[in-house]
Amino acid sequence: MPDDTKTARRPPSARTSAPWVSGLGPLSARSQHAFESWAHGMSRMFHEMAEFMQSRLLEDAAMWEKLATCHDPRAALEIQRQFSAKASADYAAASQKFSRLILEIGQSCSAGLRQMPPDTD
């Protein structure tokens, strides 16, 4: 009878989740491996994004310096045209690079999950 009393005092969620807890070990290992793959990939992505933003800010500053010293409207228009063409090319290349990185992150996470040993009961 005392065992029934202790069991009755536990919240219902504790009684129903007990069988699930023992089976979470392999799932937890898989999740941790997938998270580590994701975190490494996102770190790489943020590093690449920071480098891109820094290079674009330097390009922007250089363009404004050129415009500040320009006294001819045609020359100013040419500076802006060159700036726009380079910026467009840079953004297109960056979007392709970031798309590839995102794909690699997804593939590394799913590959990590597939490489984990199967559950053994």
Residue frames as a rotation matrix with the C-alpha (Angstrom) as fourth column:
MET 1
0.552 0.834 0.000 0.00
0.834 -0.552 0.000 0.00
0.000 0.000 -1.000 0.00
PRO 2
0.322 -0.455 -0.830 2.74
0.216 -0.818 0.533 2.60
-0.922 -0.351 -0.165 0.72
ASP 3
-0.713 -0.608 0.350 4.00
0.459 -0.026 0.888 2.19
-0.531 0.794 0.297 -2.89
ASP 4
-0.093 0.774 0.626 0.56
0.962 -0.093 0.258 3.09
0.258 0.626 -0.736 -4.21
THR 5
0.694 0.347 -0.631 0.55
0.578 -0.790 0.202 6.22
-0.429 -0.505 -0.749 -2.09
LYS 6
-0.183 -0.853 -0.488 3.94
0.141 -0.514 0.846 7.40
-0.973 0.086 0.214 -3.45
THR 7
-0.751 -0.071 0.657 2.89
0.641 0.161 0.750 6.70
-0.159 0.984 -0.075 -7.03
ALA 8
0.249 0.947 0.204 -0.37
0.960 -0.269 0.077 8.52
0.128 0.176 -0.976 -6.58
ARG 9
0.539 -0.067 -0.840 1.43
0.388 -0.865 0.318 11.66
-0.748 -0.497 -0.440 -5.35
ARG 10
-0.616 -0.785 0.070 3.67
0.404 -0.238 0.883 11.93
-0.676 0.572 0.464 -8.42
PRO 11
-0.128 0.581 -0.804 2.27
-0.651 -0.661 -0.374 14.21
-0.749 0.475 0.462 -11.10
PRO 12
0.700 0.493 0.516 0.68
0.030 0.702 -0.712 12.33
-0.713 0.514 0.477 -14.01
SER 13
0.812 -0.427 -0.398 3.34
-0.538 -0.283 -0.794 13.65
0.226 0.859 -0.459 -16.43
ALA 14
-0.158 -0.919 0.361 6.12
-0.979 0.195 0.067 11.97
-0.131 -0.343 -0.930 -14.42
ARG 15
-0.021 0.213 0.977 4.37
-0.245 0.946 -0.212 8.62
-0.969 -0.244 0.032 -14.53
THR 16
0.846 0.465 0.260 3.62
0.119 0.311 -0.943 8.74
-0.519 0.829 0.208 -18.26
SER 17
0.740 -0.594 -0.317 7.03
-0.629 -0.444 -0.638 10.03
0.238 0.671 -0.702 -19.38
ALA 18
0.275 -0.683 0.676 9.12
-0.660 0.378 0.650 7.46
-0.699 -0.625 -0.347 -17.50
PRO 19
0.484 -0.122 0.866 9.07
0.444 0.888 -0.123 4.85
-0.754 0.444 0.484 -20.31
TRP 20
0.938 -0.088 0.335 10.15
0.272 -0.411 -0.870 7.48
0.214 0.907 -0.361 -22.84
VAL 21
0.724 -0.681 0.106 13.16
-0.657 -0.634 0.408 8.70
-0.211 -0.365 -0.907 -20.87
SER 22
0.232 -0.677 0.698 15.08
-0.071 0.704 0.706 5.45
-0.970 -0.214 0.116 -21.24
GLY 23
0.366 -0.027 0.930 14.79
0.837 0.448 -0.316 5.60
-0.408 0.894 0.187 -25.04
LEU 24
0.992 0.089 -0.092 16.08
0.050 -0.931 -0.362 9.16
-0.118 0.354 -0.928 -25.42
GLY 25
0.321 -0.947 -0.028 19.79
0.076 -0.004 0.997 8.34
-0.944 -0.322 0.070 -25.20
PRO 26
-0.349 -0.475 0.808 20.36
0.817 0.267 0.510 7.63
-0.458 0.838 0.296 -28.92
LEU 27
0.506 0.600 0.620 18.04
0.809 -0.579 -0.101 10.47
0.298 0.553 -0.778 -29.91
SER 28
0.900 -0.214 -0.380 19.93
0.059 -0.804 0.591 12.86
-0.432 -0.555 -0.711 -27.68
ALA 29
-0.085 -0.984 0.156 23.26
0.313 0.122 0.942 11.80
-0.946 0.129 0.297 -29.21
ARG 30
-0.169 0.103 0.980 21.85
0.985 0.042 0.165 12.29
-0.024 0.994 -0.109 -32.71
SER 31
0.817 0.546 0.188 20.45
0.543 -0.837 0.069 15.68
0.195 0.046 -0.980 -31.80
GLN 32
0.615 -0.657 -0.436 23.73
0.041 -0.525 0.850 16.77
-0.787 -0.541 -0.296 -30.25
HIS 33
-0.351 -0.769 0.534 25.70
0.610 0.245 0.754 15.71
-0.710 0.591 0.383 -33.33
ALA 34
0.099 0.481 0.871 23.26
0.957 -0.287 0.050 17.50
0.274 0.829 -0.488 -35.63
PHE 35
0.942 0.247 -0.225 23.39
0.315 -0.883 0.347 20.61
-0.113 -0.398 -0.910 -33.45
GLU 36
0.208 -0.947 -0.246 27.19
0.188 -0.208 0.960 20.62
-0.960 -0.246 0.135 -33.50
SER 37
-0.413 -0.293 0.863 27.17
0.872 0.146 0.467 20.35
-0.263 0.945 0.195 -37.30
TRP 38
0.504 0.697 0.511 24.64
0.782 -0.619 0.073 23.16
0.367 0.363 -0.857 -37.52
ALA 39
0.855 -0.183 -0.484 26.55
0.207 -0.737 0.644 25.40
-0.475 -0.651 -0.592 -35.07
HIS 40
-0.188 -0.977 0.100 29.84
0.441 0.007 0.897 24.89
-0.878 0.213 0.430 -36.93
GLY 41
-0.309 0.141 0.941 28.18
0.948 -0.039 0.317 25.67
0.081 0.989 -0.121 -40.26
MET 42
0.744 0.646 0.173 26.42
0.617 -0.763 0.193 28.76
0.257 -0.037 -0.966 -38.94
SER 43
0.500 -0.668 -0.551 29.67
0.254 -0.496 0.831 30.02
-0.828 -0.555 -0.078 -37.44
ARG 44
-0.520 -0.685 0.509 31.28
0.657 0.060 0.752 29.69
-0.546 0.726 0.419 -40.85
MET 45
0.066 0.659 0.749 28.30
0.936 -0.301 0.182 31.42
0.346 0.689 -0.637 -42.48
PHE 46
0.891 0.293 -0.348 28.40
0.420 -0.821 0.385 34.37
-0.173 -0.489 -0.855 -40.05
HIS 47
0.032 -0.960 -0.279 32.15
0.333 -0.253 0.908 34.73
-0.942 -0.122 0.312 -40.60
GLU 48
-0.554 -0.197 0.809 31.65
0.822 0.022 0.569 34.85
-0.130 0.980 0.150 -44.37
MET 49
0.460 0.805 0.376 28.82
0.815 -0.551 0.182 37.37
0.353 0.222 -0.909 -44.00
ALA 50
0.720 -0.250 -0.647 30.93
0.315 -0.713 0.626 39.62
-0.618 -0.655 -0.435 -41.77
GLU 51
-0.403 -0.908 0.113 33.79
0.475 -0.102 0.874 39.54
-0.783 0.405 0.472 -44.29
PHE 52
-0.298 0.374 0.878 31.38
0.925 -0.115 0.363 40.41
0.237 0.920 -0.312 -47.11
MET 53
0.760 0.643 -0.092 29.82
0.641 -0.720 0.267 43.29
0.105 -0.262 -0.959 -45.18
GLN 54
0.349 -0.718 -0.602 33.25
0.298 -0.524 0.798 44.66
-0.888 -0.458 0.032 -44.32
SER 55
-0.616 -0.610 0.499 34.39
0.641 -0.021 0.767 44.57
-0.457 0.792 0.404 -47.94
ARG 56
0.033 0.713 0.701 31.19
0.905 -0.320 0.282 46.27
0.425 0.624 -0.655 -49.10
LEU 57
0.813 0.233 -0.533 31.52
0.493 -0.762 0.420 49.01
-0.308 -0.605 -0.734 -46.48
LEU 58
-0.143 -0.943 -0.302 35.08
0.342 -0.333 0.879 49.68
-0.929 0.022 0.370 -47.67
GLU 59
-0.586 0.009 0.810 33.86
0.810 -0.011 0.587 49.84
0.015 1.000 -0.001 -51.27
ASP 60
0.514 0.846 0.144 31.08
0.820 -0.534 0.208 52.25
0.253 0.011 -0.967 -50.24
ALA 61
0.586 -0.355 -0.728 33.53
0.341 -0.708 0.619 54.51
-0.735 -0.611 -0.294 -48.43
ALA 62
-0.525 -0.830 0.188 35.88
0.492 -0.116 0.863 54.52
-0.695 0.545 0.469 -51.42
MET 63
-0.222 0.530 0.818 33.04
0.926 -0.147 0.347 55.50
0.304 0.835 -0.458 -53.73
TRP 64
0.793 0.559 -0.243 32.00
0.610 -0.739 0.287 58.40
-0.019 -0.376 -0.926 -51.50
GLU 65
0.146 -0.829 -0.539 35.61
0.317 -0.477 0.820 59.61
-0.937 -0.290 0.193 -51.36
LYS 66
-0.670 -0.366 0.645 35.79
0.697 -0.012 0.717 59.58
-0.255 0.930 0.264 -55.16
LEU 67
0.182 0.838 0.515 32.49
0.889 -0.364 0.279 61.44
0.421 0.406 -0.811 -55.42
ALA 68
0.687 0.065 -0.724 33.61
0.548 -0.701 0.456 64.03
-0.478 -0.710 -0.517 -52.88
THR 69
-0.236 -0.875 -0.422 36.62
0.169 -0.465 0.869 64.94
-0.957 0.133 0.258 -55.03
CYS 70
-0.441 0.139 0.887 34.73
0.884 0.236 0.403 64.84
-0.153 0.962 -0.227 -58.32
HIS 71
-0.498 0.230 -0.836 33.86
-0.019 -0.967 -0.255 68.16
-0.867 -0.111 0.485 -59.99
ASP 72
-0.787 0.198 -0.584 32.45
-0.611 -0.118 0.783 66.90
0.086 0.973 0.214 -63.27
PRO 73
0.096 0.916 0.391 28.88
-0.855 0.277 -0.439 65.54
-0.510 -0.292 0.809 -63.45
ARG 74
0.597 0.097 -0.796 29.86
-0.641 0.655 -0.401 63.04
0.483 0.749 0.453 -66.14
ALA 75
-0.483 -0.832 -0.273 32.72
-0.387 0.482 -0.786 61.72
0.786 -0.274 -0.555 -64.03
ALA 76
-0.624 0.330 0.708 30.37
-0.727 0.087 -0.681 61.45
-0.286 -0.940 0.186 -61.04
LEU 77
0.501 0.849 -0.171 27.90
-0.842 0.431 -0.325 59.51
-0.202 0.307 0.930 -63.13
GLU 78
0.287 -0.493 -0.821 30.69
-0.461 0.680 -0.570 57.16
0.840 0.542 -0.032 -64.29
ILE 79
-0.771 -0.541 0.334 31.84
-0.524 0.242 -0.817 56.63
0.361 -0.805 -0.470 -60.69
GLN 80
-0.211 0.787 0.580 28.30
-0.807 0.195 -0.558 55.71
-0.552 -0.585 0.594 -59.69
ARG 81
0.621 0.419 -0.662 27.91
-0.752 0.558 -0.352 53.42
0.222 0.716 0.662 -62.72
GLN 82
-0.193 -0.793 -0.577 31.12
-0.396 0.601 -0.694 51.56
0.898 0.095 -0.430 -61.87
PHE 83
-0.783 -0.054 0.619 30.13
-0.621 0.110 -0.776 51.35
-0.026 -0.992 -0.120 -58.23
SER 84
0.192 0.960 0.205 26.69
-0.877 0.262 -0.402 49.96
-0.440 -0.102 0.892 -59.08
ALA 85
0.509 -0.052 -0.859 28.12
-0.613 0.679 -0.404 47.39
0.605 0.732 0.314 -61.50
LYS 86
-0.563 -0.788 -0.248 30.67
-0.325 0.487 -0.810 46.15
0.759 -0.376 -0.531 -58.93
ALA 87
-0.626 0.395 0.672 28.11
-0.724 0.025 -0.689 46.12
-0.289 -0.918 0.271 -56.11
SER 88
0.470 0.847 -0.250 25.66
-0.877 0.416 -0.240 44.12
-0.099 0.332 0.938 -58.24
ALA 89
0.243 -0.471 -0.848 28.34
-0.394 0.751 -0.530 41.58
0.886 0.463 -0.003 -59.12
ASP 90
-0.779 -0.578 0.243 29.49
-0.418 0.190 -0.888 41.35
0.468 -0.794 -0.389 -55.48
TYR 91
-0.306 0.749 0.588 25.95
-0.850 0.063 -0.523 40.82
-0.429 -0.660 0.617 -54.17
ALA 92
0.601 0.506 -0.619 25.21
-0.753 0.619 -0.225 38.19
0.269 0.601 0.753 -56.82
ALA 93
-0.146 -0.751 -0.645 28.39
-0.261 0.658 -0.707 36.28
0.954 0.065 -0.292 -55.97
ALA 94
-0.830 -0.155 0.536 27.67
-0.543 0.010 -0.839 36.56
0.125 -0.988 -0.092 -52.24
SER 95
0.132 0.952 0.277 24.12
-0.948 0.203 -0.246 35.27
-0.290 -0.230 0.929 -52.62
GLN 96
0.554 -0.015 -0.832 25.40
-0.465 0.824 -0.325 32.23
0.691 0.567 0.450 -54.52
LYS 97
-0.525 -0.832 -0.177 28.09
-0.234 0.342 -0.910 31.64
0.818 -0.436 -0.374 -51.90
PHE 98
-0.657 0.326 0.679 25.62
-0.738 -0.094 -0.669 31.93
-0.155 -0.941 0.302 -49.02
SER 99
0.476 0.844 -0.249 23.16
-0.878 0.471 -0.083 29.63
0.047 0.258 0.965 -50.77
ARG 100
0.202 -0.497 -0.844 25.90
-0.235 0.812 -0.535 27.01
0.951 0.306 0.047 -51.15
LEU 101
-0.801 -0.529 0.279 26.84
-0.359 0.052 -0.932 27.38
0.479 -0.847 -0.232 -47.48
ILE 102
-0.180 0.824 0.537 23.24
-0.945 0.005 -0.326 26.91
-0.271 -0.566 0.778 -46.38
LEU 103
0.650 0.377 -0.660 22.98
-0.617 0.769 -0.167 23.80
0.444 0.515 0.733 -48.52
GLU 104
-0.230 -0.832 -0.505 26.23
-0.154 0.544 -0.825 22.46
0.961 -0.112 -0.253 -47.06
ILE 105
-0.723 0.023 0.691 24.97
-0.687 -0.140 -0.713 23.10
0.081 -0.990 0.117 -43.52
GLY 106
0.324 0.932 0.161 21.78
-0.926 0.347 -0.146 21.16
-0.192 -0.102 0.976 -44.22
GLN 107
0.563 -0.165 -0.809 23.68
-0.371 0.825 -0.426 18.30
0.738 0.540 0.404 -45.83
SER 108
-0.552 -0.831 -0.073 26.19
-0.282 0.268 -0.921 18.07
0.785 -0.488 -0.382 -42.98
CYS 109
-0.455 0.467 0.758 23.40
-0.868 -0.044 -0.494 17.98
-0.197 -0.883 0.426 -40.39
SER 110
0.641 0.761 -0.101 21.47
-0.762 0.616 -0.199 15.27
-0.089 0.205 0.975 -42.23
ALA 111
0.273 -0.624 -0.732 24.65
-0.299 0.668 -0.681 13.29
0.914 0.405 -0.005 -42.95
GLY 112
-0.707 -0.539 0.459 25.52
-0.562 0.033 -0.826 13.43
0.430 -0.842 -0.326 -39.28
LEU 113
-0.002 0.796 0.605 22.12
-0.919 0.238 -0.315 12.07
-0.395 -0.556 0.731 -38.37
ARG 114
0.777 0.311 -0.548 22.42
-0.558 0.744 -0.368 9.24
0.293 0.591 0.752 -40.91
GLN 115
-0.044 -0.903 -0.428 25.90
-0.351 0.415 -0.839 8.26
0.935 0.114 -0.335 -39.70
MET 116
-0.291 -0.021 0.956 24.79
-0.957 0.008 -0.291 7.74
-0.001 -1.000 -0.022 -36.12
PRO 117
-0.983 -0.066 -0.169 24.42
-0.069 0.998 0.012 4.09
0.168 0.024 -0.985 -35.11
PRO 118
-0.208 0.974 -0.086 20.84
-0.220 0.039 0.975 2.79
0.953 0.222 0.207 -35.23
ASP 119
0.040 0.347 0.937 18.85
-0.990 -0.111 0.084 2.40
0.133 -0.931 0.339 -32.07
THR 120
-0.544 -0.192 -0.817 19.41
-0.130 0.981 -0.144 -0.94
0.829 0.028 -0.558 -30.38
ASP 121
0.173 0.675 0.718 16.79
-0.923 -0.144 0.357 -2.26
0.344 -0.724 0.598 -28.03
